[in-house]
Amino acid sequence: MNKCVCPNCDKEVTYHLREDVIEEYKGKKVNVNIKIAVCDECNEDIFVSNIEEENLRKLYDKYRSMADIISPTDIIAFRDRYSISQRELVSILNWGKMTINRFERGALPSKTYSDTLKLIINKEDVFIEKIEEAYRNERISIKLYNKLQKSFDNSKTNLIKQIVNNSLNHEESIYNGYRKFDLERVENLISYIADNVDSLYKTSLNKYLWYIDFQNFKENVRSITGLRYVKQQFGPVIEEKGYETIVNLLDDKFYKDEFEQGYMSTVTKIISKKNYDMSIFSKEEIKTIDGVINKFKDMTCKLISNNSHKEAGWLKNNIDDLISYDYAEDLKIEFN
């Protein structure tokens, strides 16, 4: 039985609910169904806070959708992304100290407030400008400023890794050696190879990775990286020129050094940052990796490429064909 104090009867009464419709709000035809409490004794409408709060929630949700106004959950998710408090966000935006608190509790922001919030959420460069302005005007501390700068760096790194993963990730099959692409393994492996090879270039990198993956498949029935390779003129390479994506975008474990070699020719050398973690590989995998490195580290790029041209995986496929790991059984070079 529902009870509340009726201001007309001046006592606690029971009440029932009637349905009504809010047809228009702030110029929008919202047509929101609401419930209103009605006193069982005087039959007058009475205010019941939890009922009115639910009516407002439904009305605001409908209006937000129609007027493209930001939602409380979007604001909270944005703060969570950067681990900032309500007070820190209003300091950055130079708004009243309770503004974000009210919006997150369900109050409707104006179109101007909403558009500003949506802009900094969707455009990181705009948010960075707001932070720079707030720091220059001493509205935020150096500690908060540095924390946010680190967040942007991490966000950028995560986005880059997502791009690489999206371009090279596939379900397990014979074409990736029954392992899904593993970016962590690839990053650490490239850094390790670069640290153990005096001059590692993009062309030879493809061959090192191909031989390491195929040799490991031959010995342990699984690739090490989950990469897929295709036949190209100078030997097997990562599909869709994935080596370009990896070398150009990633810089956590290694970096590149580009220099001119001859007329109109640019060479990319890969240099290790020496922060690789080989504990993610098994003893058997490390044995395979070291075996391939030791075999090729004193060879030129051309000589390594010539060796790959003798392999069945390259000989028996057409240009741009994916090379099945089945060809691992036919590898000619001995790495032990």
ROLOFI-851586 format. One record per residue: residue in one letter; x, y, z of N, C-alpha, C in turn. Coordinates in steps of 0.001 Angstrom, whole numbers, plus 500000, padded with zeros to 6 digits. Layout:
% residues N
aXYZXYZXYZ;...
***
This chain:
% residues 336
m500846498813500000500000500000500000500885501242500000;n500659502158499027501462503369498910500930504457499831;k501819505077500609501424506143501525502368507331501395;c501798508531501657502611509751501747501760510815502431;v502370511966502724501638513060503351500980513897502266;c499676514079502367498938514917501411498871516330501978;p499360517364501266499328518742501787497898519291501905;n496966518741501142495579519212501209494873518632502445;c495102517345502680494476516692503838495283516910505114;d496544517332504949497453517599506064497640516363506952;k497763515209506296498004513978507035498515512912506070;e498985511811506643499443510702505815498249509975505217;v498306509753503938497193509117503227497752508042502291;t496841507222501810497210506306500727496954507018499406;y497592506524498377497375507149497065497414506090495962;h496847506455494833496912505617493648497586506413492530;l497856505765491427498563506413490322497655506570489109;r497773507695488483497118507888487189498188508173486141;e497904507878484907498857508089483817498574509397483101;d499628510017482653499506511268481904500589511275480827;v500556512284479978501538512404478899502087513824478855;i503420513933478832504053515228478554504287515270477054;e503548516123476375503595516137474919504775516934474363;e505093518051475035506142518925474501507069519380475610;y508371519477475272509349519980476234510434520728475478;k510618521998475840511625522848475210511541522804473682;g510331522878473187510133522941471740510177521612471023;k510336520487471760510387519165471145509114518385471487;k508549517715470511507388516845470721507870515528471324;v507860515451472650508463514308473310507479513153473555;n506222513481473880505184512466474143505671511379475106;v506023511820476317506530510901477341505399510522478297;n505202509221478494504206508741479450504752508848480867;i503974509468481757504406509621483136503300509139484076;k503657509013485360502690508620486385502585509736487424;i501370509968487922501128511018488911500384510406490087;a500830510714491292500178510216492505498903511020492779;v497848510323493174496554510958493459496086510509494837;c495781511468495700495331511180497059494011510396497031;d493938509305497813492721508485497858491592509164498617;e491901510214499403490855510874500201490300512119499524;c491198513015499056490703514261498436490738514211496919;n491349513158496392491437512945494937492225514039494208;e493115514721494938493981515738494333495358515136494029;d495999515724493003497365515291492692498300515668493831;i499215514787494162500172515068495219501587514739494732;f502545515405495339503955515230494943504568514080495731;v505106513082494997505856511984495615507219511972494936;s508271512196495699509593512485495131510108511392494196;n510012510121494612510583509071493763509812508911492451;i508504509186492496507702509121491264508070510265490336;e508212511466490892508574512629490077509992512504489514;e510890511918490289512259511716489796512275510766488603;e511460509720488668511374508792487548510745509464486329;n509738510322486558509131511065485447510157511971484767;l510956512671485591511980513555485038513041512767484283;r513419511612484839514424510790484154513942510393482765;k512707509936482662512151509535481366512071510718480416;l511636511880480956511522513080480124512893513528479622;y513866513585480540515207514037480156515868513073479173;d515688511772479400516271510795478474515714510966477067;k514396511184476989513780511353475669514256512659475022;y514324513714475821514773514998475277516244514934474860;r517085514288475675518503514141475322518646513483473951;s517869512431473758517947511698472501517524512567471323;m516466513335471511515928514149470405516774515389470135;a517349515967471210518117517208471058519615516955470985;d520033515684470984521437515308470919522226515924472074;i521702515740473282522345516238474494523129515102475142;i524298515406475656525163514397476264524496513750477474;s524795512458477707524193511731478823525141511712480020;p524607511487481236525472511375482423526506510258482284;t526114509120481707527057507999481579528228508342480670;d527988509166479642529078509577478751530092510447479496;i529594511320480356530487512204481117531309511383482116;i530641510454482795531335509614483783532400508756483098;a532045508174481943533002507336481203534212508154480761;f533981509408480382535076510279479965536019510554481134;r535455510848482301536311511092483467537091509839483846;d536409508691483747537077507428484070538247507164483120;r538075507543481861539126507303480873540425507985481285;y540317509180481849541512509943482226541745509974483740;s540901509269484488541022509204485954541045510600486577;i540069511417486195539976512765486763538653512908487519;s538669513743488547537484513962489381536567515008488750;q535375515129489307534446516172488857535075517551489057;r535702517744490202536314519039490510537437519366489523;e538221518356489157539328518586488209538786518944486821;l537704518285486418537149518585485097536574519995485024;v535871520437486066535327521806486027536454522832486096;s537557522480486751538703523395486776539313523536485383;i539391522427484674539918522469483309539026523322482417;l537706523162482578536750523865481714536380525249482235;n536821525577483466536528526869484085535023527061484283;w534354526012484767532925526046485062532711526086486568;g531447526303486979531097526276488390531413524928489013;k531777524942490297532321523725490913531331522571490998;m529999522827490959529013521756491048528412521400489691;t528912522008488614528297521813487293528315520353486849;i529478519733486874529589518344486427528826517416487363;n528862517712488646528124516909489611526633516892489276;r526071518044488951524644518122488605524340517350487328;f525214517483486336524978516786485068525038515268485244;e525974514815486054526113513372486255524976512806487101;r524336513656487908523188513193488691521878513274487906;g521963513762486643520779513724485796520270515067485316;a520815516171485835520367517479485380520693517666483897;l519836518380483194520050518599481764521010519747481527;p522120519498480847523006520613480471522395521406479319;s522762522651479224522342523430478061523048522894476819;k522575523314475654523198522853474404524667523278474370;t524974524461474896526355524949474884527258524064475751;y526805523780476977527571522903477857527721521521477227;s526612520996476707526630519662476108527598519590474935;d527542520590474067528425520583472888529892520664473282;t530194521427474322531578521531474791532073520184475305;l531242519517476098531619518214476629531796517188475514;k530888517183474561530993516227473452532238516504472608;l532588517768472492533762518140471695535047517621472332;i535205517805473650536445517341474290536483515820474399;i535306515183474426535261513723474469535678513134473125;n535206513738472048535434513184470707536714513682470047;k537240514800470506538445515363469894539501515593470977;e540436514663471041541454514729472083542286515996471992;d542528516489470771543348517690470624542671518911471257;v541325518942471203540597520049471838540731519958473360;f540616518742473885540774518551475331542183518959475768;i543176518611474971544555518990475285544686520511475336;e544059521204474395544092522676474394543470523235475669;k542360522656476102541697523103477340542619522888478548;i543327521754478563544248521468479660545409522459479665;e545967522725478485547067523688478376546632525067478881;e545448525481478484544915526784478918544728526816480431;a544164525722480983543935525659482428545253525698483194;y546267525037482667547570525025483341548226526406483280;r548144527042482106548728528393481974548070529379482926;n546765529195483156546026530119484027545960529632485473;e546781528613485775546960528097487138545663527582487756;r544771527022486909543550526410487438543774524943487804;i544840524360487250545177522977487594546651522906487997;s546995521883488760548364521732489282549280521082488253;i550570521204488483551559520547487634551392519029487727;k550986518530488893550785517088489082549675516571488176;l548543517291488146547431516893487277547815517040485817;y548508518111485495548949518344484114549818517190483616;n550792516774484416551685515680484024550939514352483934;k549996514133484855549214512894484835548411512788483537;l547815513887483120547014513873481896547883513701480657;q549054514308480658549959514137479524550358512670479380;k550582512005480487550915510575480454549735509764479939;s548513510168480318547309509474479844547190509565478336;f547510510743477776547443510912476322548455510000475624;d549646509899476203550670509017475626550199507561475631;n549607507132476756549110505759476858547947505521475908;s547083506532475786545937506411474883546397506265473441;k547401507048473073547950506972471715548569505602471459;t549320505103472454549951503788472310548900502696472136;n547837502749472940546781501744472846546083501792471501;l545860503009470980545219503148469672546093502546468579;i547391502833468632548320502305467630548329500780467667;k548368500222468873548390498767468994547083498152468494;q545996498855468698544712498374468188544713498356466662;i545295499392466052545378499461464588546189498286464050;v547332498015464680548183496905464249547453495577464420;n546807495402465570546072494160465818544959493948464806;n544212495004464522543088494888463599543537494493462193;s544725494941461797545176494677460430545801493299460273;l546256492687461377547007491434461253546394490260462016;n545276490478462663544677489433463488543704488568462691;h543823487255462812542937486307462127542681485112463031;e541622484387462728541373483147463459542503482151463178;e542732481261464126543805480276463975543566479382462757;s544617479190461974544535478335460788545950477925460384;i546052477139459334547355476714458834548143477883458278;y547455479005457988548150480161457403548787481076458450;n548431480907459727549144481653460772549787480696461784;g549923479452461368550589478469462223549795478135463467;y548470478187463337547559477854464436547830478666465704;r548158479933465499548260480874466609547695482207466158;k546822482793466964546331484133466644547486485124466795;f547465486153465971548519487163465998548713487688467413;d549954487701467865550287488131469225551271489296469144;l550752490507469326551561491715469173552696491778470187;e552430491349471412553474491377472445554659490514472032;r554373489341471475555447488459471032556228489096469874;v555507489697468942556158490297467780557074491450468204;e556569492341469057557373493480469523558669493016470189;n558535492099471131559714491632471869560664490851470981;l560108490073470060560945489286469161561763490185468236;i561126491199467654561845492112466757562962492830467508;s562656493290468719563668493982469517564846493059469831;y564542491799470134565586490824470441566443490540469207;i565800490362468060566558490131466819567465491325466536;a566904492542466647567680493754466354568869493896467296;d568725493408468528569815493507469493570921492495469217;n570588491438468467571554490368468212572052490331466773;v571556491246465951571998491349464551572551492750464352;d573766492864463857574413494170463745573600495160462916;s573079494710461803572309495604460932571042494887460479;l569926495194461161568651494584460815567820495583460010;y567498495223458798566709496076457920565330495464457692;k564402496265457171563039495771456956563007494544456065;t563835494550455004563840493420454071564260492132454767;s565351492202455528565820490996456217564930490637457399;l564270491625458018563375491344459135562289490354458728;n561704490570457542560677489649457061561177488213457018;k562405488032456548562962486685456404563265486064457766;y563812486870458700564048486360460043562744485858460658;l561700486682460588560418486307461186559836485073460505;w559911485047459163559351483912458418560059482618458792;y561376482638458795562125481423459127561909481015460586;i561843481981461488561602481668462897560237481011463076;d559214481604462466557865481039462589557775479652461951;f558305479505460739558181478231460030559051477145460665;q560233477526461142561084476544461805560437476067463100;n559818476998463835559168476598465078557953475717464797;f557242476015463702556115475173463317556608473768462959;k557713473726462286558299472427461896558646471600463133;e559195472241464146559665471518465325558593471365466405;n557719472377466524556780472392467656555312472506467243;v555045472421465938553688472408465371552883473661465734;r553564474792465854552877476063466076553840477195465754;s553296478286465194554158479439464937554455480158466243;i555366481099466180555713481875467377554923483176467441;t554686483818466301554046485145466295552586485139465874;g552149484138465106550790484161464561550673485019463312;l551810485409462747551799486210461519551483485343460304;r550887485965459289550676485306458001551622485947456983;y552143485120456071553132485590455101552646485331453673;v553087486222452764552765486056451347554050486047450531;k553951485503449331555102485498448427555237486862447762;q556434487423447810556755488640447067558056488409446306;q558432489361445479559585489196444584560851488831445339;f561073489485446485562335489273447200562203488280448357;g561143487485448339560986486453449358559677486584450116;p559464485740451134558249485830451945558239487116452773;v557070487767452840556925488969453666555596488887454414;i555486489652455476554232489705456233553120490237455326;e551941489635455412550819490009454553550502491511454643;e549935492045453553549507493446453497550614494415453911;k551837494055453613552991494863454032552924495194455522;g552550494185456304552399494385457744553663494845458431;y554820494523457851556088494983458430556171496507458417;e555562497148457406555543498617457361554709499163458523;t553544498561458749552671498985459847553377498826461181;i554001497670461377554678497396462645555841498351462879;v556708498478461900557925499295462061557584500784462142;n556597501232461373556271502659461336555476503124462548;l554661502233463125553769502666464196554280502346465595;l554945501233465763555356500825467102556724501395467472;d556861501845468706558158502380469149558432502073470620;d557712501100471167557895500763472572559164499941472796;k559423498996471884560555498084472054561697498363471081;f561422499079470020562467499359469027562099500631468273;y563072501172467558562805502343466730563526502173465399;k563218503036464463563810502906463127564732504085462838;d565709503824462007566658504850461574566707504798460048;e566242505852459419566205505890457954567357506731457420;f568002506211456392569085506968455776569156506623454293;e569728507540453541569820507348452092570996506440451759;q570752505569450792571808504667450334571770504656448796;g572690505355448216572673505464446755571675506509446298;y571465506554445002570617507581444394569142507242444598;m568408508151445236566962508002445442566597506698446138;s567423506233447053567152504985447757567251505216449266;t566179504885449996566158505054451441566113503695452114;v566963503499453098567045502240453823566577502470455256;t565786501515455771565290501604457141565965500555458005;k566719501015458978567390500129459916566587500082461217;i566431498901461785565663498724463013566629498574464176;i566434499394465207567358499433466337566606499074467626;s567147498140468385566510497676469620566657498702470740;k565622498809471570565712499625472778566206498791473963;k566458497509473710567031496581474696566129496387475919;n564824496609475744563895496399476867562936495249476580;y563384494319475743562541493179475384562443492209476561;d561366491410476538561125490422477586561015489047476937;m562062488245477054562077486923476426561444485848477306;s560996486232478493560354485248479373558990484818478842;i558448485562477881557146485199477316557268484048476317;f558498483684475965558732482577475036559194481336475805;s558848480171475280559289478930475909560762478660475571;k561376477710476279562770477351476014562938476835474587;e561945476065474139562004475526472784561934476651471746;e561071477646472017560945478772471090562221479595471043;i562812479856472195564064480627472241565173479887471506;k565187478564471613566175477771470890566008477974469385;t564755477969468915564483478205467494564913479609467081;i564553480585467888564874481987467583566388482173467478;d567106481674468478568565481818468470569199481065467307;g568621479916466956569162479147465842569083479900464530;v567939480562464286567767481338463047568684482557463052;i568751483251464181569624484432464279571078484056464024;n571545483011464652572947482595464499573259482179463060;k572260481627462382572469481193461001572600482382460058;f571813483428460310571728484522459336572476485800459726;k572894485956460979573375487255461437574619487762460706;d575383486854460100576569487277459346576317487327457841;m575074487103457427574722487141456004574188488514455624;t574356488881454364573768490115453844572286489898453591;c571541491004453433570113490913453116569897490106451842;k570752490343450848570603489663449565570803488160449714;l571777487769450509572053486349450680570901485666451427;i570375486325452439569231485762453173568039485621452229;s567803486657451403566714486615450431566909485476449438;n568133485288448964568416484202448020568104482834448635;n568400482686449914568082481431450604566575481194450646;s565800482262450891564342482099450964563752481710449609;h564445482095448505563961481756447160564137480267446841;k564874479564447659565066478131447442564030477294448189;e563219477949448997562256477234449818560975476944449044;a560386475781449312559167475367448607558021476350448834;g557968476942450018556908477906450314556923479099449390;w558100479459448915558219480569447961558093480056446531;l558722478938446221558749478413444849557375477972444358;k556565477401445232555313476774444803554090477675444957;n554314478956445159553199479899445262553377481026444254;n552280481717443963552312482889443090552462484151443926;i552878485221443274553012486514443961551686486864444645;d551774487309445894550643487711446746549890486532447351;d550254485291447025549602484138447647550033484004449108;l549077483646449984549433483298451352550231481998451342;i551250481934452176552098480745452235551659479877453416;s551201478682453125550760477767454168551943477286455002;y551695477138456313552734476609457198553012475132456925;d552207474500456081552505473128455665553891473030455037;y554326474125454400555635474121453733556800474111454726;a556502474242456009557578474208457012558335472889456977;e557635471821456634558271470505456604559363470427455531;d559279471335454542560226471289453421561378472291453535;l561513472938454711562596473923454868563950473263454585;k564739473923453787566029473365453372567155473669454343;i567080474830455026568173475238455899568060474533457251;e569177474075457763569238473453459075569679474520460079;f568959474647461180569255475697462159569841475155463460;n570005473884463567570529473313464818572034473112464761;
***
